[in-house]
Amino acid sequence: MSASADIGPSGLADSVRTRLFVALQYLLPQHFLSRVVRAITRVRTPLVREPLIRAFDDRFHPDMSDAELSDPLSYASFNAFFTRGLVPGARPIDPDPGSLVSPVDGTVSQIGRLDGSWLVQAKGRAYTLESLLAADLSWAQHFKAGAFATFYLAPFNYHRIHMPLSGRLRAAWYVPGRLFSVDAATTASVPALFARNERVVCVFGQETLAFALVLVGALFVGSIETVWHGEVTPRSLRHGAELPLDESRAPLELEKGAELGRFNMGSTVILLLPQGRSEWLRPLAPGSGVRVGQALVRLT
């Protein structure tokens, strides 16, 4: 029996649509489109703002029960609605000093141990730690054969990023790149996607433990912020750049659970941990849902 017969007509049609969508992304002016979306989502005029919010709410049904403002139309712009804050206590932070918690609300895309320098992107696809970190390869040595988790933030998720552990910002840099979608179909199709997309890397230290968060941009997600640097992307000149360790906006030392940044649309966060310092808590696996403050790792 042929592969197409095994898949069936509807499955074959979905496969063709996926291939076309992925192929189209290679041709799209990704950064230009992301800048257009960025501008539109910041319009405060009700004639633009309200239809955008209503359409999003009808399609994705975000949970507004724990939002600071529960009425979607009460936000000044679509972006303010999308990056909404939560009421105090909405995300309890696991108090155990030996636990590392989820930095985001989202879904575990991949989780496990690095095979030397290799991280799993999707079934049958992997990429290297060196290609992910790109600008500062000295840090790659800290995370070889360590642990990693990739978190996907869907459009309906809460889009602020929090500290998984108390720590001090020790290094941060911007890596230029493409803006492919990070949905499951594209992640399974585009080689080394997370090492190709634009991203911001933040490395932290907590006593003798170093850990890193990689904030990966995506199609229509051309704006990544941190509390220290403000809006890092989009950039007029897309060259790799070291980001300053400047306390004028926020202290470099942040407590576990403190906000460290946000996506101004949804995307992906990759957590990196050194070898022999952590143990994943079960039943974490690809497809597991996570929330900010939920214990993910027992530190050893």
C-alpha positions as CSV (number, residue, x, y, z in Angstrom):
1,M,0.0,0.0,0.0
2,S,1.3,3.5,-0.8
3,A,2.2,6.1,1.8
4,S,-0.5,8.4,0.5
5,A,-3.1,5.6,0.9
6,D,-1.9,5.0,4.5
7,I,-2.3,8.7,5.2
8,G,-5.7,9.0,3.7
9,P,-7.2,12.0,1.6
10,S,-7.6,14.4,4.6
11,G,-4.1,13.6,6.0
12,L,-2.6,14.0,2.6
13,A,-4.3,17.4,2.1
14,D,-3.0,18.5,5.6
15,S,0.5,17.3,4.6
16,V,0.4,19.3,1.4
17,R,-0.8,22.4,3.2
18,T,1.9,22.1,5.8
19,R,4.6,21.8,3.0
20,L,3.2,24.8,1.2
21,F,3.1,26.9,4.4
22,V,6.7,26.0,5.3
23,A,7.9,26.7,1.8
24,L,6.1,30.0,1.7
25,Q,7.9,31.1,4.8
26,Y,11.3,30.9,3.0
27,L,9.9,33.5,0.5
28,L,8.1,35.9,2.8
29,P,9.7,39.2,3.9
30,Q,9.6,38.0,7.5
31,H,11.0,41.0,9.3
32,F,9.0,43.5,7.2
33,L,5.7,41.6,8.0
34,S,6.7,41.5,11.7
35,R,7.3,45.2,11.7
36,V,3.9,45.8,10.2
37,V,2.2,43.6,12.8
38,R,4.1,45.3,15.5
39,A,2.8,48.7,14.4
40,I,-0.8,47.6,14.0
41,T,-0.9,45.9,17.4
42,R,0.1,49.2,19.1
43,V,-2.7,51.3,17.5
44,R,-4.9,52.7,20.2
45,T,-7.8,53.9,18.0
46,P,-10.9,51.9,18.9
47,L,-11.8,51.4,15.3
48,V,-8.6,49.3,14.9
49,R,-8.0,48.0,18.4
50,E,-11.4,46.6,19.2
51,P,-11.9,44.4,16.1
52,L,-8.4,43.0,16.5
53,I,-9.0,42.1,20.1
54,R,-12.5,40.7,19.4
55,A,-11.2,38.5,16.5
56,F,-8.4,37.2,18.7
57,D,-10.7,36.5,21.6
58,D,-13.2,34.7,19.4
59,R,-10.5,32.5,17.8
60,F,-8.2,31.6,20.7
61,H,-10.4,32.2,23.9
62,P,-7.7,33.3,26.2
63,D,-8.4,32.8,29.9
64,M,-9.0,36.3,31.3
65,S,-10.1,35.2,34.8
66,D,-6.7,35.9,36.3
67,A,-5.8,38.9,34.2
68,E,-5.3,42.4,35.8
69,L,-8.1,43.6,33.6
70,S,-10.6,40.8,32.8
71,D,-12.4,42.7,30.0
72,P,-10.3,42.3,26.8
73,L,-11.6,45.6,25.4
74,S,-10.4,47.6,28.4
75,Y,-6.8,47.4,27.2
76,A,-5.4,50.5,25.4
77,S,-4.0,48.5,22.5
78,F,-4.0,44.9,21.2
79,N,-0.4,44.6,22.4
80,A,-1.3,45.7,25.9
81,F,-4.0,43.0,25.9
82,F,-1.7,40.4,24.5
83,T,1.1,41.1,27.1
84,R,-1.4,41.6,29.9
85,G,-0.3,41.2,33.5
86,L,-1.9,38.9,36.1
87,V,-3.5,39.6,39.4
88,P,-1.2,39.2,42.4
89,G,-1.0,35.5,43.4
90,A,-2.3,34.2,40.1
91,R,1.0,32.2,39.7
92,P,2.2,30.9,43.0
93,I,6.0,30.3,42.9
94,D,7.1,27.0,44.3
95,P,8.9,28.0,47.6
96,D,11.4,25.1,47.8
97,P,14.9,26.6,47.4
98,G,16.0,23.4,45.8
99,S,13.5,23.6,42.9
100,L,13.7,25.4,39.6
101,V,10.3,26.6,38.2
102,S,8.7,27.1,34.9
103,P,9.6,30.6,33.4
104,V,6.5,30.7,31.3
105,D,2.9,29.5,30.7
106,G,3.0,27.1,27.7
107,T,3.7,23.6,26.5
108,V,6.8,21.5,26.7
109,S,8.0,21.1,23.1
110,Q,11.1,19.0,23.9
111,I,12.8,18.2,27.2
112,G,15.8,16.1,28.2
113,R,19.6,16.0,28.2
114,L,22.0,17.3,25.7
115,D,23.9,14.7,23.7
116,G,27.2,16.5,24.1
117,S,26.4,19.7,22.2
118,W,23.2,18.4,20.5
119,L,19.6,19.4,21.5
120,V,16.5,17.8,20.1
121,Q,14.3,20.2,18.1
122,A,11.7,17.7,16.9
123,K,11.6,14.0,15.9
124,G,14.5,13.4,13.6
125,R,15.9,16.9,13.9
126,A,18.6,18.3,16.2
127,Y,20.8,21.3,16.4
128,T,23.9,22.3,18.3
129,L,24.4,24.4,21.5
130,E,27.1,26.4,19.7
131,S,24.8,27.3,16.8
132,L,22.1,28.3,19.3
133,L,24.3,30.5,21.5
134,A,26.2,31.8,18.4
135,A,27.7,35.0,19.6
136,D,29.5,33.9,22.8
137,L,30.7,30.3,22.5
138,S,32.5,30.4,25.8
139,W,29.2,29.8,27.6
140,A,28.6,26.7,25.5
141,Q,31.1,24.8,27.7
142,H,29.0,25.4,30.8
143,F,25.9,23.6,29.3
144,K,27.4,20.7,27.3
145,A,25.9,17.4,28.2
146,G,23.5,19.3,30.5
147,A,19.7,19.5,30.5
148,F,17.4,21.6,28.4
149,A,13.7,22.2,28.0
150,T,12.0,24.0,25.1
151,F,8.7,25.8,25.9
152,Y,6.2,26.8,23.2
153,L,3.9,29.8,24.0
154,A,0.6,29.5,22.1
155,P,-1.3,32.7,21.2
156,F,-3.7,32.2,24.0
157,N,-1.0,31.9,26.7
158,Y,0.2,34.5,29.1
159,H,3.3,36.1,27.4
160,R,5.5,37.4,30.2
161,I,8.7,35.5,31.1
162,H,9.8,35.0,34.7
163,M,12.9,33.9,36.5
164,P,13.0,30.1,37.0
165,L,15.5,30.5,39.9
166,S,16.9,33.4,41.8
167,G,20.1,34.7,40.0
168,R,22.1,37.5,38.7
169,L,22.3,38.4,35.0
170,R,25.9,37.6,34.0
171,A,25.7,38.0,30.2
172,A,23.2,38.9,27.5
173,W,23.4,39.2,23.8
174,Y,21.3,39.5,20.7
175,V,21.6,37.1,17.8
176,P,20.2,38.1,14.4
177,G,18.3,35.6,12.2
178,R,15.2,34.7,10.4
179,L,11.6,34.7,11.8
180,F,10.2,31.3,10.9
181,S,7.0,30.2,12.7
182,V,7.7,28.1,15.7
183,D,4.5,26.0,15.4
184,A,4.8,22.2,15.5
185,A,4.7,21.8,11.7
186,T,7.4,24.3,11.0
187,T,9.6,23.1,13.8
188,A,9.4,19.6,12.4
189,S,10.3,20.8,8.9
190,V,12.9,23.6,9.1
191,P,16.4,22.4,10.0
192,A,18.0,24.0,13.1
193,L,15.1,26.4,13.3
194,F,15.8,27.7,16.8
195,A,19.4,28.4,15.8
196,R,18.3,30.2,12.7
197,N,15.6,32.5,14.2
198,E,16.4,35.8,15.8
199,R,16.9,35.5,19.5
200,V,18.0,37.0,22.8
201,V,20.2,35.0,25.2
202,C,20.4,35.7,28.9
203,V,22.8,33.8,31.2
204,F,22.4,33.9,34.9
205,G,24.4,32.8,37.9
206,Q,23.2,31.5,41.3
207,E,26.1,30.8,43.6
208,T,28.0,28.1,41.7
209,L,25.1,27.3,39.3
210,A,24.8,28.9,35.9
211,F,21.6,28.7,33.8
212,A,20.4,30.3,30.6
213,L,17.2,31.3,28.9
214,V,17.1,31.8,25.1
215,L,14.1,33.9,23.9
216,V,13.4,32.9,20.3
217,G,11.5,35.2,18.0
218,A,9.1,33.9,15.3
219,L,7.0,35.0,12.4
220,F,5.0,38.1,13.4
221,V,7.0,38.1,16.7
222,G,9.5,40.7,15.9
223,S,9.6,42.3,19.4
224,I,11.3,40.8,22.4
225,E,11.8,42.8,25.6
226,T,13.8,42.3,28.8
227,V,13.4,44.3,32.0
228,W,17.1,45.4,31.7
229,H,17.2,46.4,28.0
230,G,13.7,47.4,27.0
231,E,12.7,46.4,23.5
232,V,15.7,44.5,22.1
233,T,14.0,43.7,18.8
234,P,13.2,44.8,16.1
235,R,16.5,46.4,15.4
236,S,17.4,48.8,12.5
237,L,20.7,47.0,12.1
238,R,20.5,43.2,12.5
239,H,24.0,42.5,13.7
240,G,24.9,40.4,16.7
241,A,25.4,42.6,19.7
242,E,26.3,42.2,23.4
243,L,23.7,43.7,25.6
244,P,24.8,45.8,28.5
245,L,24.7,44.7,32.2
246,D,23.1,47.9,33.3
247,E,21.0,48.3,36.5
248,S,19.5,51.6,35.5
249,R,16.2,49.9,34.5
250,A,16.1,46.9,36.8
251,P,18.5,45.2,39.3
252,L,20.7,42.5,37.8
253,E,19.8,40.2,40.7
254,L,16.2,39.0,40.5
255,E,14.3,36.6,42.7
256,K,12.7,33.4,41.6
257,G,9.4,34.2,39.9
258,A,10.3,37.8,39.1
259,E,9.4,39.1,35.6
260,L,12.5,39.3,33.3
261,G,10.9,39.9,29.9
262,R,8.1,39.4,27.5
263,F,7.2,38.6,23.9
264,N,5.1,41.1,22.1
265,M,3.5,38.1,20.3
266,G,3.9,34.4,21.2
267,S,7.1,32.4,20.7
268,T,9.5,30.0,22.3
269,V,11.8,29.9,25.4
270,I,14.7,27.4,25.8
271,L,16.1,26.7,29.3
272,L,19.6,25.4,29.6
273,L,21.2,23.9,32.7
274,P,24.7,22.5,33.3
275,Q,25.6,18.8,33.5
276,G,25.0,16.9,36.7
277,R,23.2,19.7,38.5
278,S,19.5,18.9,37.9
279,E,16.9,16.2,37.8
280,W,13.6,16.7,35.8
281,L,10.5,16.1,37.8
282,R,8.1,13.6,36.3
283,P,5.8,13.4,34.5
284,L,7.3,16.2,32.3
285,A,7.4,15.2,28.7
286,P,6.7,16.7,25.2
287,G,3.2,17.9,25.2
288,S,3.0,18.7,29.0
289,G,1.4,22.0,29.9
290,V,3.3,24.2,32.3
291,R,2.6,27.4,34.2
292,V,4.8,30.1,35.7
293,G,6.0,29.0,39.2
294,Q,5.4,25.3,38.7
295,A,8.4,23.2,39.9
296,L,10.1,21.6,37.0
297,V,13.6,20.6,38.3
298,R,15.1,19.4,41.5
299,L,18.6,20.9,41.8
300,T,21.4,18.5,42.9
